[in-house]
């Protein structure tokens, strides 16, 4: 189908704006504007390529909207233009379903307390798809009482899952988790001009960064560099961004901990997995794998983990330093 007059005018308008920037800001400003346009075009080109790939590989009978909306990249573009087939509340629910197995390791669960928008301060359960300036309020239940570092890893995991499924959510407030230092403000691309240009965007997957306990220590999500254990009861140690992590597979879930025994400072790569219990090979200290690494005299350091469609990502907060640091 040929481009419409409106589409042609849009292209001409962009070119005219670039020329005006060149005249008003000089060559440096024009070069910066050109680079911005190239980056945006590349971003959308990647999205279009993903659409072609998804539709080309889709089995017969697949609903194309469900397929495209379920993809992280394409779904985010659909949200950006208010075209996603699911409303915000539905996608937030899907995100929470993804992290519930991880929350189970902290003997906890999460429920939606409300969604508020900047234009409407009241919380309700209505269709809020496409709304701007949205704050998601969650209520955390039973999260690792007395273990603030473990509770914070729960929060990071929730925020990452919500950012992937509902990128229009600007802020996540989790009741039951102590607030840390303010997060750095990030630029957010929106479907319409924002009322507040300082709004904070939830971190995007693969490049997610938020403030850690020290305020200036970032939290970065990383893909696992090698396959996780596949069989129940198996464990393996992988080094991610210089930090050795112990991954343990139990029925129904995968768990990640820093490869470090808090009692003897030994490594846990040769630890014995006996049911839900991990036994240190050096000091024989025992830790409950499913309950965030609790032990009688110490506590393992859990690492936020998301597993979906065979892909595993972990978050390394600033408090997780390589052993011996």
Beta strands, then each sheet from edge to edge (+ up, - down):
strand 1: 109-117
strand 2: 120-124
strand 3: 134-141
strand 4: 169-175
strand 5: 220-223
strand 6: 235-240
strand 7: 243-250
strand 8: 253-258
strand 9: 272-274
strand 10: 277-279
strand 11: 286-288
strand 12: 294-295
strand 13: 305-308
strand 14: 311-316
sheet 1: 2+ 1- 3+ 4+
sheet 2: 5+ 14- 13+
sheet 3: 6+ 7- 8+
sheet 4: 9+ 10- 11+ 12-
end
